[in-house]
Amino acid sequence: MGNKSSSRSLRLGISQDWDADWYTEPRYFAQTLYEDVQIRKFMDSKLKTAGIARLVISRFRDCVELKVNCLKPSVIVGRKGAEVENISKMISDMIKKEVRLKVFDIKKPELNAMCVAKDVAYELQKKGVACRRVIKRYVQNCKRGGALGVRIECSGRLAGAEIARREWYQEGAIPRQKFRADIDFADQASYASWGLCGVKVWIYKGDVIEKRKHVKGKVNNA
């Protein structure tokens, strides 16, 4: 179960939250989902240099709210917030709805699986790079950052080899079978000149144990 399914989708509602925070009637669902896909494609193409790690889309009655977690907020904010207004207006014209854009900074990129996956994918595009050396370096960076367990896996024609293979390295525990384990998972494609390579990253940060609230009630004795 833990090896064949996405670590993130298995833990939705337990230790992970949804990237699309909205609900609509069945007749409007397809159109709303298509708008989400358009927004995500636009943000990925327009703001490649910002290092976007996560985009949460929330829908309200009068507007659409976008929460962006990225490495370089200044690229999105711009000078005196002018770029934020420009991007919001472009998305608003595209989906014909009011858009509010909120930008958040990632304080520890070494503990963010998407940031690590993008960096490893960029390294794999270099001709002749030692894949296993790159994987070990990023695993050690994550461990120094405070992760309890890290696993990075790469597959494809690594370093331009004729035969595709899979390389992986792991330090610490990655309990993918436990639902309460807080595992940040991300996958990223590396578009190299010799072919497509895939990168998967698992970062284990600990267990999420929800504190139950005990309500004390009065007991009436007859």
Number of C-alpha atoms within 10 A of each C-alpha: 9 12 8 6 10 14 24 21 12 17 18 13 10 15 18 19 13 14 13 14 12 12 12 11 8 8 8 10 12 12 11 17 13 11 16 17 11 14 18 15 11 15 16 14 9 12 15 10 13 17 19 24 20 17 19 17 19 18 16 10 5 9 13 18 18 19 16 21 20 24 19 17 18 16 16 24 18 13 10 8 11 11 15 20 15 14 20 18 17 14 21 17 12 13 16 11 13 14 21 18 18 17 18 14 15 20 11 12 16 21 23 21 25 23 23 27 27 22 17 26 22 15 18 27 20 15 13 11 14 13 18 15 11 15 22 17 11 20 26 15 15 25 18 12 13 13 22 17 20 26 22 27 19 27 18 20 19 28 20 19 12 10 8 13 12 13 14 16 15 18 17 14 15 20 17 20 12 14 19 17 21 23 29 19 20 22 19 21 18 22 14 19 10 15 15 14 23 20 25 22 26 27 29 25 18 16 14 14 11 9 6 6 6 6 5 6 6 5 6 5 4 3
